[in-house]
Structures are given as structure tokens and as C-alpha cells.
Amino acid sequence: MEVIQVILILLMLLEARECFNRLYGGRRWWVRPPLQNRDTHGFFATNFGFREEFKKNIRMEKHIFEMLLNFIKERITRNNSNRPSISPECRLYLTLCYLAHGGSKQFYASSFKIGLSTMKEIVAETCDALWEILGPIYLSIPKKDEWKRIAIDFNSMWNLPNCIGAIDGKHIKIFCPSNSGSLFYNYKGNYSIVLLAVCDANYTFTCIDIGAYGSHSDGGVL
């Protein structure tokens, strides 16, 4: 009788250990089997090398892509000893594809053969890197001398004295964020964030503000 009780206890402990491992233990695999051939059959592997399709996919020439990659490569490179890391080229290409065409995140995750959560993380991290590195270079706030040059250009080119910028706003449609009420609901009847931009006399952006609630007016954002 005691032997049977000991065996039952051991079986219960074994089952409990298996349940614990399933909930909190190591992964069964780092990359799910259907996704393990992404380096040969994923969208990046099959399309990146085709120059004819390159600009259609990301709306950018190859040399511009390489320039962007050089700027942010160090920030988006990942090294993981447990699994093969997704290359910075693939990360940037995926992000630019998504920004160029929009659409379902699940579609891009399936096309590039990566997990949905990984796709979202890659896009967010790459966008942050692009903004943090390129923002101060291409969208730095003009200095005093630049404001004077812009005013001179507006006066000479458009006959607008003392003008330092043309300003306008654009609503960017989004899905309603959770628990946001009507903050993002705009006068057009959908949900959005506001892009407010200023450009000089040559149509070059000088200042932008992104992310204000869609319910705000241009004046409110300004």
C-alpha cells in the first residue's frame, strides 16, 4: 500500500512539473516551424534583391535605403545567442514597407514570416531610431539666421513680407485607442491624430508636430 502511495505522489509531482514548465518554463522553440524558412522564403528574402520591385515596395531608391540603414544600423542591430537575429536590413525594409502601404500588421508578419508581436516591436523600434537620429538633422528648429533667410525668401518669391512659414494640418486616420473616449474623434467623423507642419518658401518642412488629438483644431494644436 505504501509503495502505491509513493508512486501516486511521484506521478502527481511529475504532472505538476510538466504543467509548471508549460506555463513558466523554456520555450518549445524560439522560432515556430512555419516561420523557420524566412531567410529563404520570406518576403524580404525573395524581394529585397529585385531592383525593379524595390522602389514599388518601399517607395525609395536603393541608395537612399542604404543611407538610412547606415544612419540607424547600430541602433536596430540585435544579437541573440539563443536564436538567429533578424538582420537590420530586414528590420528597416519591413518598417518602410509598412509605412509606405499601411494595412494589416498580421499580413506583414505572415509575409515576412515573423511573429505578430515581433513585427510590431520591429516597426516601433525602427521608427523610434529613425526619428531620434534623423530628426535633429533634417527637422531641427531653425536658428535666428535661418528664420531671417526664410522671411527674405517669402518676401522675394511670394511677396509676403515678415512671413516665416506656411502652416497647415493633416488628420491621420487611426483606430480608436482603448479608453480614449472622444479625444481622437474629429469633425470628419472618424478617429485621427493631427500632423501640423510648417514649411518655408521652397516647400521644405521646417517644423512639425505629430500626435495631437484628432478633436483638436489647427489653432489648438498650434
N, C-alpha and C positions, 0 to 999 in steps of 0.2 A: 504493500500500500504506500509506504514511504517513497519507494522508487517511482511509482506512478505520479505522485505529487511533485517530486523533483522534476520529472520530465515535463509535466504540465507547466510548471513555473518557468522552466527553460524555454519552452515553446512560446509562452506569453512574453518573456523578455526578448526573444528573437523577433517576434512580430512587432513589439513596441519599438525596437531598434530600427527595423525597416521603415516603419511609419515616420519615425523621427528623421531618418535620412532623407526620406522623400520630401518632408516639409522643410528641413533646415540643412540638409547635407549638401554635398557637392553636386554639381550639375551632371546629368547623364551625358551631355555633350555640350561643348561650347558653341558649336555651330550646328544647327539642325541639319540632318542628312539632305533634305531637298535643297538646301542653300549652299552645300559644301562645294559645288562646282561653279560658284560665282566667278572665279578667276578665269574660267574658260567659256561659260555660257551666260554670264550676267550681262546686263545692258552695257555696262562700262567696257567689259572685255570685248564685246562684239561690235561696238560703235565708236569707241574712242579713236581708233586708228584710221577711220574713214574720213578724209578731209572734206569730201563733198557733203557729208551729213553733219559735220562738226558744227558749222555755223547755224544750221537749222535747229540743232538740238539745244544749243545754249545761247544762240544769237550773239556770237562772239567769235572773232578770228582766233586762230590757234596761238599766234604770237601774243595777243592780249591775255589769253588764258595763262600762258606761261609766265607772263609778267606778274599777274595776280598771284599765281602759285608761288613765285619767288618771294613775294611780299609776306605771305602768310604760312608758308610751308612749315616753318619751325613751330608755329602755334598749333597747327592741326595734325602734326605727326604724332602717332601713338605707337608705343612699343609695349607689347604684352607677351610675357613668357609662356602663358597658358594657351594661347591661340594665335593664329595668324592675324595681324592687324590690317585693317582696311587702309590702303595707301592714301596719302594726302591728295594725289591726283584724282582718285575716285571720289573722295570726300568733296572736293571742290566741284567736280563735274556733276555730281548728284545735286548739290546745292544750286548750281546755276541752272540745271535742267528744271528743277522745281520752281525757282524764281522766274524763269523765262515763260513757263507754260501753266503753272499752277496745277490744280487738280487734286486728286485723291492721294494722300500720303501712302495709303496701302498699295496703290498702283505702283508708285515709285519703289517701295520696299520690295514688291514682288518682282519688278523688272530688274532691279539691281541685285536681287537675291540676297537681301539682308533683312533682319528683323524689323518690325514696325517701330519698336521703341528705339532701336539703333538708328534708323533713318531719321526720326525726329531729333535725336540727340546730335547727329552729324550736322543737320541743317542749322540747328540753333547755335552750335559751337562755331561753325564756319561763318555764319552771319555775324556773330559777335567779333570774330577775328577780323573779318573784312572791315567792319565799322571802326573798331578800335585802332587799326593800323592805317587804314586809308582815310578815315575821317579827318584827322589833323592835317593830312597832306593836301587833300582835294577839297575839303569843305571847312577849312579853318576860318574863323571870324576875321573879316578884313581889318587891317590896321588903318590908322588915320590917313596915311598917304594913299592907300587903296580906295578908301571912301572918296577922297578928293578926285582921284582918277576916274572913278565911276560917275561922279557928278559931272565932270567935264565931258565924258562920253555921251551921257544922256542929253546934255545941252547941245553938243555939236551934231549928234546923229539924229536926235528926235525932237530937238527944240523944246526940251523940258528942263528949265533951269532949276538948280537946287534939288534935283531928284537923285537919290542914291540907290534906288531899286524898284523893280516891278514885282508885286506880291500877289499871290493867288493861292487858293486852297483846293485840295482834291480829296474826295471821300474814297477811301479804300475799303471795299466790302469785306466783311468778316462774318463768321458765325458768332451768334450772341454768346459771350463768355458767361460762365456759370455765375449765378447770384449777382448779376450786374444790373438788374432792373432795366430801366430805360436809358441808362447813361450812354450807351453806344447807338441808340435808335435815332436816326437822322430824319430830316424833313422829306427825304425821298422815299421813306417807308421801308428802309432796310437798316441793317446794323453795319457800322463802319468805324474806322479810326481816321483821323484827319492828317493829311500831309500838307503842311503850309510851307511854301518855298518862296525865296526871293532870288531874282536874277538881275544881272547887270544889263547894260545896253547891248551887249553882244550875245544875249541869251544864255550866258553862263551862270549857273547857280552859285550864289554866294553864301546863302544861309538856308537851312531847312529845320523844320520841327516836325517830328513824326510821333504819332501815338496819342494825340488828344482825343477825347471822347467825341463820337460822331454827333452827339446832341449839341456840341458847341458850335458857335458861328465862327467865321473867319476872324471877326473882330475880337471875339472871346479868346480864341487861340493866340492872337497877336498880343 
